[in-house]
Amino acid sequence: FLLTILSTDNNQNLYLLSIVICLLPLVIISSVEDFFHNIRPIFRLISIFFSALLLITYTDITLPTLELPIIKLLFQFEYIKYLFFILCLASLANGMNIIDGANGLLGFTTICQIFSIIFLASTVNDISVLNLCYVFLIPLIIFMLFNYPFGSIFAGDTGAYFFGFFIGFIIILFFGKHPTISSWNAVLILFYPIFEVIFSFFRKIYFKKSPFKPDPNHLHLKLFFYLEQKFKSKKIANNTTTMVLSFLWALPVLMLPFVYQNTYIIFFAISFLIVLYISFYLCIPKTRI
């Protein structure tokens, strides 16, 4: 609601209010979890998918296409196209919640994603998307002033899910409006939270654990436990974790101006980040079971 107050454009307000309305089921469930920590993961997952369903079907936006022949073929069936983007939104929201484990990590990641969208929107002079990004940046920067490095306030599950859904909505809105810009740029922009979900899912299956239950072996947690043991200070380890992982949240926005016009170079950039992520993960000594 603060975003709608900051915005003076009726179309923007319509989009912002649509996001708020669609997220109500998730906000209710995640708020209860933030306060009482008694919501089963399956119920949170259901609320995530339900809000994603509402956001994709309720808002009047054009869904993008991906430059893969098999995807284009499948997208001829509307229900598959809608299902794909619902899954993408839910995965992004879940990924943003996963990485919200160190002061500033979620906030810096979101800021870099916003600046990436601002860059792309500037290249095509998309004023409406630019204004949405600028309006969202104001409360986000205010949040970061208190979140990093002192940790005076936190996003919680509700905030993390909201960040994920808002970023996802803008990405879908932008690439739906501008099909000439490779939609693989979206994969680069959202690489960290999306790959965190994918990597964690298959990692848990490999070690015969439930992929739907949290564990202490996510990249940022593994790094935090290692730094905590090294520095003997949770506060220093917490803040250092965010800075060390800057290669994940800062590299995409730094790469984007050099790669966004060529799909093959985007593939190379994404592949480079995948190798970097996995290599770094494997190099961190395991300090907890």
Solvent accessible surface area in square Angstrom, and as a share of the most:
residue,aa,sasa,rsa
1,F,151,0.63
2,L,95,0.47
3,L,15,0.08
4,T,22,0.13
5,I,134,0.68
6,L,65,0.32
7,S,7,0.05
8,T,134,0.78
9,D,55,0.29
10,N,127,0.65
11,N,101,0.52
12,Q,9,0.04
13,N,34,0.17
14,L,118,0.59
15,Y,52,0.20
16,L,4,0.02
17,L,70,0.35
18,S,10,0.06
19,I,2,0.01
20,V,28,0.16
21,I,86,0.43
22,C,1,0.01
23,L,3,0.02
24,L,85,0.42
25,P,34,0.21
26,L,2,0.01
27,V,48,0.28
28,I,108,0.55
29,I,46,0.24
30,S,0,0.00
31,S,31,0.20
32,V,51,0.29
33,E,22,0.10
34,D,47,0.24
35,F,160,0.67
36,F,139,0.58
37,H,138,0.61
38,N,103,0.53
39,I,34,0.17
40,R,154,0.56
41,P,51,0.32
42,I,82,0.42
43,F,103,0.43
44,R,39,0.14
45,L,47,0.23
46,I,100,0.51
47,S,8,0.05
48,I,3,0.01
49,F,71,0.30
50,F,98,0.41
51,S,0,0.00
52,A,0,0.00
53,L,73,0.36
54,L,53,0.26
55,L,0,0.00
56,I,5,0.03
57,T,74,0.43
58,Y,126,0.48
59,T,11,0.07
60,D,139,0.72
61,I,25,0.13
62,T,92,0.53
63,L,16,0.08
64,P,10,0.07
65,T,61,0.36
66,L,25,0.12
67,E,66,0.30
68,L,66,0.33
69,P,112,0.70
70,I,112,0.57
71,I,29,0.15
72,K,104,0.44
73,L,103,0.51
74,L,69,0.35
75,F,16,0.07
76,Q,133,0.59
77,F,106,0.44
78,E,103,0.46
79,Y,153,0.58
80,I,43,0.22
81,K,28,0.12
82,Y,74,0.28
83,L,112,0.56
84,F,55,0.23
85,F,13,0.06
86,I,14,0.07
87,L,93,0.47
88,C,47,0.28
89,L,3,0.02
90,A,4,0.03
91,S,28,0.18
92,L,3,0.02
93,A,0,0.00
94,N,46,0.24
95,G,0,0.00
96,M,0,0.00
97,N,28,0.14
98,I,36,0.19
99,I,0,0.00
100,D,46,0.24
101,G,36,0.35
102,A,9,0.07
103,N,16,0.08
104,G,1,0.01
105,L,0,0.00
106,L,3,0.02
107,G,1,0.01
108,F,48,0.20
109,T,3,0.02
110,T,0,0.00
111,I,28,0.14
112,C,19,0.11
113,Q,4,0.02
114,I,0,0.00
115,F,96,0.40
116,S,1,0.01
117,I,1,0.01
118,I,18,0.09
119,F,60,0.25
120,L,1,0.00
121,A,0,0.00
122,S,60,0.39
123,T,61,0.36
124,V,55,0.31
125,N,108,0.55
126,D,11,0.05
127,I,95,0.48
128,S,46,0.30
129,V,0,0.00
130,L,18,0.09
131,N,50,0.26
132,L,2,0.01
133,C,0,0.00
134,Y,104,0.40
135,V,16,0.09
136,F,4,0.02
137,L,15,0.07
138,I,84,0.43
139,P,28,0.17
140,L,2,0.01
141,I,81,0.41
142,I,86,0.44
143,F,28,0.12
144,M,15,0.07
145,L,125,0.62
146,F,105,0.44
147,N,8,0.04
148,Y,44,0.17
149,P,46,0.29
150,F,144,0.60
151,G,13,0.12
152,S,74,0.47
153,I,74,0.38
154,F,140,0.58
155,A,19,0.15
156,G,26,0.25
157,D,24,0.12
158,T,33,0.19
159,G,16,0.16
160,A,0,0.00
161,Y,5,0.02
162,F,48,0.20
163,F,19,0.08
164,G,0,0.00
165,F,0,0.00
166,F,1,0.00
167,I,0,0.00
168,G,3,0.03
169,F,2,0.01
170,I,0,0.00
171,I,11,0.05
172,I,10,0.05
173,L,7,0.04
174,F,1,0.00
175,F,5,0.02
176,G,9,0.09
177,K,90,0.38
178,H,33,0.15
179,P,103,0.65
180,T,132,0.77
181,I,20,0.10
182,S,15,0.09
183,S,7,0.04
184,W,41,0.14
185,N,0,0.00
186,A,14,0.11
187,V,48,0.27
188,L,0,0.00
189,I,6,0.03
190,L,17,0.08
191,F,6,0.02
192,Y,3,0.01
193,P,0,0.00
194,I,40,0.20
195,F,23,0.10
196,E,0,0.00
197,V,26,0.15
198,I,81,0.41
199,F,38,0.16
200,S,4,0.03
201,F,75,0.31
202,F,126,0.52
203,R,21,0.08
204,K,10,0.04
205,I,84,0.42
206,Y,168,0.64
207,F,124,0.52
208,K,190,0.80
209,K,96,0.41
210,S,44,0.29
211,P,36,0.22
212,F,125,0.52
213,K,129,0.55
214,P,105,0.66
215,D,21,0.11
216,P,50,0.31
217,N,18,0.09
218,H,12,0.05
219,L,0,0.00
220,H,4,0.02
221,L,44,0.22
222,K,25,0.11
223,L,7,0.04
224,F,32,0.13
225,F,26,0.11
226,Y,67,0.26
227,L,13,0.06
228,E,30,0.13
229,Q,104,0.46
230,K,127,0.54
231,F,82,0.34
232,K,165,0.70
233,S,30,0.20
234,K,134,0.57
235,K,122,0.52
236,I,89,0.45
237,A,0,0.00
238,N,34,0.18
239,N,23,0.12
240,T,37,0.22
241,T,0,0.00
242,T,0,0.00
243,M,82,0.37
244,V,54,0.31
245,L,0,0.00
246,S,34,0.22
247,F,40,0.17
248,L,1,0.00
249,W,30,0.10
250,A,21,0.16
251,L,43,0.22
252,P,6,0.04
253,V,31,0.18
254,L,112,0.56
255,M,32,0.14
256,L,0,0.00
257,P,57,0.36
258,F,168,0.70
259,V,13,0.07
260,Y,37,0.14
261,Q,153,0.68
262,N,61,0.31
263,T,38,0.22
264,Y,177,0.67
265,I,76,0.39
266,I,0,0.00
267,F,71,0.30
268,F,143,0.59
269,A,4,0.03
270,I,17,0.09
271,S,56,0.36
272,F,88,0.37
273,L,0,0.00
274,I,57,0.29
275,V,96,0.55
276,L,55,0.27
277,Y,0,0.00
278,I,59,0.30
279,S,50,0.32
280,F,54,0.23
281,Y,17,0.06
282,L,128,0.64
283,C,102,0.61
284,I,11,0.05
285,P,70,0.44
286,K,133,0.56
287,T,43,0.25
288,R,126,0.46
289,I,182,0.92
